[in-house]
Amino acid sequence: MNTAFVVCETTGQWIADFVAAVRAAGLGAELVTQPLEPAEQAQLTEVVDGFVFVDDVRDAEAVAEAIRARTARPAGVVTAAEGIIASVARAAELLGVARCPASVFTVTHNKFAVRQALAAAGLPGPRCALISSAAEAASVASAVGLPAIIKPVNGAASNLVRTVSTVDELAAAYRLLAERLPLSEDARYHRLVGSIDPLKVFLVEGLLRGPEYAVDVLVRDCVAEPVAVVEKPLIDERKFELGMVCPPLELSEKDTGRVLAAATAAALALGLDNTCAHLELIDDAELGPTIVEVNAGRPAGGAQPVLLKLATGIDVIAEAVSLALGTPPPARGTGLPVPVGYLIFYAEGTGRLVRVDGTDEVADLPEVLDVVTIVRPGQLLTDDQEIYAVNVLAAGFADTEDLAALHAEAAKLIRFELEES
């Protein structure tokens, strides 16, 4: 049996999902990883067909060499780990099994470069600039306009994203990011993004105003296919996503088409091919559907793939693996005939997770289809980052108020126990 190699930087639920998709394509699946603790390796032994250990999974040459030592003809190399998508694509190039150039992912994981590429393609976007010190707050605010958003140039999961309304708030937010990011366990912040030091240089963008949506786009041989529009009607004051719906409850066919077209145009403008991307948009009152975030080389995070499969019958994880390996597209089913809701719950505070209680009670609620917990004991949870700890899929609600009421009811049942890190 030919073997595909799944590369991970840290372990997570996505590994089992990707391995299942690899096996469904008729291939073996081995895990490329840095050395593991014995207990962690024992757990994963039940999931994968074997291990390939390297000192640094970000070293494309080392990854390629280790895979080559295992087999002369790998079926392909895949990952959903945000921080190593570009380096894994480079390893695939070295092995002769690349499906999308690594250079494309290098651009798409630099938020400033994405803004430049989309603007060059004539697509709408907010004014933006880089800020490298608090002293630049006034000049950057003048260039971008206020209110604005400040964020890491290569972050995800809303990590340290802040909204600012004054020059003083922008300067304070710069100092906050410069203080907090060096403490992050996420390795991506500790390596250069091109010539940018992500611990010292951040992106500032004009604030977009309007409803928020997400679209997963599949690109096969230069043909882009958007999967569906996911609406984000429940968002708290910190921009945390609390609830999503697919299809949207109140979006006309014309407006749905505009959102899908914007996502598709962005994916193609960035040069994505034989891969997938998760794009987030705001339908701005002045600019129209505008890209907020591009997560290239992987499908939606959390339990959004479950949401999309329930709503559309399309398994975006299986599609992503198929695109990465060049295998035939997976079979598709039929979605539910009613809107599907996705509710998200976060731990409050910062600390390492001890346990989560109350999920069984949530599963017993009549509207609930499934409960998916994606965090694990020992994992560091922080208020700085939007970590989808508990995910609830639901149906049978009438409107956004019903969905919000269900979120409030479930939130009373779910309890996180954290210990100081």
N, C-alpha and C positions, 0 to 999 in steps of 0.2 A: 504493500500500500504506500502510495506517495504521501509525503508529509508536508504540512504547512506549519509555520512557526509563529507562535503568538508571543509578542514581546511585551513585557510589563515592567513598569518602574516601581510601582507599589501594587500590592494585591488588592482585588476588589471583585464585586459581583460580576462585572463585565467580562471577566476572564471565562467563567463558566458559560456565559451566554455566547461568547465568540467561539469557544471550543465546540459547543453544541452545533453552531452553524457550520464550522469547518467539517465536523463529522457528517453532518447532513449532506454535505457536498461530496461525500465518499472519500474523505482524506483523513489521515492521522493528524494529531495535533500535539506538538511539543511546546513547552513553555521556555522562552528565553528570559532569564532573570538573573539578577545579582544573587549571591549566596543567601539562602534563607535560614531562618531559625528552624530547628528540627520539627517543632510542632506545626509550623506553617507549611513546611514541605510535606509533612505527613497528610495534612488536610488536602493539599493540592494534588497529591499522588492519586487521589480518588477522582480527580477532574481531568488530568492530562495524561498523555501517553508516555511522557518522558520529560526530562529537564536538560536544558543547555545553560550552563552557568558562565557568566562573564563578570568581570570586575566592575564594569560600568556599561549599562545598557544604552547610554547616550553616545558611546563610542561606536560609530557606524562600522568602522573598519574591523573592530574587535568582534562585533555582532556577526558581521558577514563571515569572518574567518572561523568563528565557532560553529556557525551553521554549516559552512562548507566542509568542516572537519567531520560533521555528522552525516552529510549526504551531498553528493555532487549535483543533484537535481532537486532542489526544494520546490514544492508546489507554489510557494509564495511566503510572504512575511506580512503579518497584520498586527495592528494594535489599535486600542481606543484610548491609550494614555496620552492626554493632551500634550504633555511636555516633551514627548519623544516622537511625535508623529513625523516630523521632518527628518530626524536622524534615522528612524526606521525606514522611511522611504529611500534615504541614501543607501542604507544597507541593502535594500532590495535592488537598487541600481547596481551596486557592486556585485550582486549575485546574478544579475541578468534577468530579474523577475519583476522589475518595477512596472507599475501601471500608471502612476502619475509622477511627474518630476518632483524631486525633493525641493527644488528651488521654488516651486509653487507653494509648498507648505511653509517654507521659510518666510515668504511674504505674508501668507495668511495668518501666521501666528505673531505678526507684528501689527498691532492695531493702527499705528500711525501709517505704516506702509499700505494697509488695506484702504484707509481713507484716501491716500494719494492715488492708488490704483483705480478705485471707484470713481474718483473725480476725473481722472484722465479718460475714463470710459464715458464720461458725460452723465453719470448717475448722481442723483441728489445726495447731499450729505451736509451735516452741520459744519460751521467753521471750526477749525481745530488748530492746535499748536502744542508743541512740547514745552514743558516747564522743567528747568533743571535746578532751580533754587527758589526759596521763598521770596527773595528780593525781586524776582521776575514777575511776581503776581500782578502788579499793575499793568505792565506791558502786555502780558498774556491775556488778561481780562479785556484790555482794549482791543486786542486782535480778534478775540473769540466772541466777546459779548457775555453779558451776565443776564440771567443765571446760567451756570455751566455745570458740567460734570467733570470731575477729575478721577482718573483711574490708572492702574498699572498698564504699561504698554503691551504686556503679554499675559495678563491675568485671565481668570475665568471664575465662574460661580460668584460673581459680584464681589470678589475679594477686594476690600478697601475701596470700593466705588463710593464717592461722596458727591452730593449736590451742594453747590456753593452759590451764594447770592451777592456777595460783596468781595472786594479785593482782600480785606482782612480774613474772610472765611477761606478764600483760595490759598492765602499764605499759610493759614493754620492747617488746612487740609494737606498742603504739600509737606509740612513738617510732620504731620501724623503718618503719612505714607512712608516718608524717609525714616521714621522711627520704627514703624511696625514691620515693613517688608523684610528687613534684614533678619527678623526673628522668625520668619515663616519657615516651616519645614518643607515647603514646596521647592524642589530643586530648580525649577525654571527661573525663579527670581535671582538665582545666584550665578547665572551665566549671561554673557552678553547677548543682546538681540541685535545682530548686525554690529554696528558701532555704538549702540545705545546700552548704557548700564541701567537695567530696570530697577535697581535699588535707589537710583538718584534722579532719573529722568522719567516723567510721567506725562500722560496724554490729557489734554484739556479740550473738551468739546462743548459747543453751544447746546443748551438744553432743548431737546425735542419734546413736543407736546401732542399727545393724542393716544388712542388705544394701542395696546401692544399685542403683537402676534409672533408666532414662530412657524417656520417652514423648514422641513427637511427636504433637501434636493438630492436626487440621484443623477449622476452624470455618467453615461455609458457611451463611449465612442463619439464624444462631442455632442451628444443629444442629452439635454437636461430635462428631467422629469420631477416636478414638485410633487410631494406626496399628498399633503393636505395643509390647510391653514389651521393652526391651533391658536385659539383666542386666550388672552390672559386677563380675565375680568377681575380677579382678586389679587391685588398687589398692595402691600402695606407701605407705610411712610418711608421705610428704608429701602424701598424698591425690591423687597423680597417677594418672590412669586409664591402666592398662597394657593391659587387655584387656576386651572386651565380647562378649556372645553374644546372638543373637536366633534363635529364641525362647530364653528361659532354660532352662538344663539341668535345674534342679531347682526348679520353682515350680509348685504345684498350680493347677488351673483356678480354684479359688476364690480363691487368693491373687493370681493374675493378674488376675482381675476386680476385686479390691480396689485394686490399683495403677492399673489403667486408669480406674476410677471416680474415684479421687482426682485424677488428672491432668485428667480431663474437667471435674470440678467446679471445679477451680482456674481453668482457662481461661475457663469461663463466668462465674465469680465476678469475674474481673478485667475483664469486659466485652469480651472479644475477639470479633470477628465478621468474617467474610470475610477471614480471615488465618490464620496458623498460629503455633504456638509449640512450642519444645523445652523440656520440663520435666524436671527431675531430682528424684528422690525418694529418701528413706530409709524403709524399713519399720521404724519405731522400735518397740522392744519395748513401750513404754507408749502412744504416740500412734497407732500404726499407720502406714500410708503417709502420709508428710508431705513437703510440697514443700520442697526445698532451694534450687532455682534455677528461675527462669522467664526464658527467652529468647524474648520475644514478637516476632512480626513476621518471624521467619525460621525455617527448619528447622534441624536438627542441624548442627553444624560438623564440620570435618575430613572424613573419608571415611564418616561415619555415614550420609549419604544413600545411598551405595553399599551399605553393609551392609543398610539397610532394603529397598532394591530387590532385592537378592539373596535376602533372607529372605522378603519378602512380595509382590514384584512391583509395589509402589507406589513411584513416583518422587516423593519429597517435594519436590524442587526444582520439578518441573513442576507439582505441586499448589500450591505456594506462589505461583508466578507466576500460575497460573490464578485463585487466590483474589484476588490483588492487582489483576488486570486485569479480573476478571469474565467471563472466557472460559469455554467449556464445560470441565468436568473432563477431564483427560487420560485416555487409555485405560490400563488396568492389566493387568499380566501376572500370572504365577504364580511364587511363590517356590520356592526349592529345597526338596526334601523332607527336608533334614537341617539341624541348627543351623549357623549361619554365625558364625564368629568374626572379631573385629576387634582387631588388635594395634597398639599405638601406641608409637612410639619418639621419644625426646627427645634433643636435644643436651645435653651436660653443660657447665656453665660459662656464661659470658656473652661474647658477641662477635658480630661479623658473619660470616655464613656464607660460606665460600669454596666448598666443595663437599660433596656427600654421596657416599660410595662404598659399594659392597657390595649395592646394591639388586638388581642383576641376579642375584647369587648367591642372595639371598632368594627372588626370583621362581622360581628353579629348584627350591625345596623342594617335595616332592610334595603337601603339604597346601595350598599357597598358590594362591589364585585370582587375586589381583591385588595389585600394589604401587603405592601412590599417594603421591608426594612433593609436599607442598603448600608447602614453603618454597622460597625462591629465593636465589641468590647475592646477597650484599649485605644481606640481611635481618638485623635485629638479633634475636638469640636470647638469652634470659635465664633464669636459674634461678628468677626471681620469677614467671614466667608459664608456664602449661601450654600450650606450643605443640606441636600435633600435627605433628611434622616429617615423619616417615615413617609411613605407614599401610599395614597388611598385612591383606588379607581372606583368610580360610582356611576350609576345611571338611574333614571326615573325621577330626576328633578325637573321642575317646571321652568325655572328661570334663574338668573344670577342670585336673587335673594334666597332662593331655595338652596343653592350651592353654598352660599355664605353661611346659612344656618347649619348646614351639615358640617361645614368646617368647624364652626364654633362648638357644635356638639361633640365632634371627635376630639377637638383640642382639649376638652375637659377630661377625656379618658386617657389620653396618651401622657406618660410621665417618663422623663429622662433623668437618670441618676448619673451625675458627673463627679469626678474627683479631681482635685487640683493637680495640674501637671508639674 
